[in-house]
C-alpha cells in the first residue's frame, strides 16, 4: 500500500470526522460561558478610535 493510498484512506474516514469536530468547536467557541467579555470587546472594537463629536 502506497503512502498516497494510506493518506487518502485516512482523509476519507477519520479526516472528515476531525474536520467536522474542529468546525463545531470553532463555531461554538464564542457561546461558551466565559466568552462574554471577549465577545463584547470584539463587538465594540471598531468604535475604539472613533471620537464622539
C-alpha positions as CSV (number, residue, x, y, z in Angstrom):
1,X,0.0,0.0,0.0
2,X,1.5,3.3,-1.0
3,X,1.6,6.5,1.1
4,X,-0.9,8.2,-1.1
5,X,-3.5,5.4,-0.6
6,X,-2.9,5.4,3.2
7,X,-3.3,9.2,3.4
8,X,-6.4,9.1,1.2
9,X,-8.0,6.3,3.3
10,X,-7.3,8.5,6.4
11,X,-8.8,11.6,4.8
12,X,-11.9,9.6,3.7
13,X,-12.6,8.2,7.1
14,X,-11.0,9.9,10.1
15,X,-10.1,13.1,8.5
16,X,-13.7,14.0,7.9
17,X,-14.6,13.4,11.5
18,X,-11.7,15.5,12.7
19,X,-12.5,18.4,10.4
20,X,-16.2,18.3,11.4
21,X,-15.3,18.3,15.1
22,X,-12.9,21.2,14.6
23,X,-15.6,23.1,12.7
24,X,-18.2,22.6,15.6
25,X,-15.6,23.6,18.1
26,X,-14.8,26.8,16.3
27,X,-18.4,27.7,15.7
28,X,-19.5,27.1,19.3
29,X,-16.4,28.6,20.9
30,X,-17.9,32.1,21.3
31,X,-21.0,30.7,23.0
32,X,-19.1,29.3,26.0
33,X,-19.9,30.9,29.4
34,X,-16.6,32.8,29.8
35,X,-16.5,34.3,26.4
36,X,-18.9,37.2,27.1
37,X,-16.1,39.7,27.9
38,X,-14.2,38.8,24.8
39,X,-17.3,39.0,22.6
40,X,-18.2,42.4,23.9
41,X,-14.6,43.7,23.4
42,X,-14.6,42.4,19.8
43,X,-18.1,43.8,19.2
44,X,-17.1,47.4,20.3
45,X,-13.5,47.3,18.9
46,X,-14.5,49.0,15.6
47,X,-15.5,52.1,17.6
48,X,-12.4,52.3,19.7
49,X,-10.6,55.0,17.8
50,X,-13.8,57.0,16.9
51,X,-14.4,60.4,18.5
52,X,-17.9,61.1,19.8
53,X,-18.4,64.6,18.2
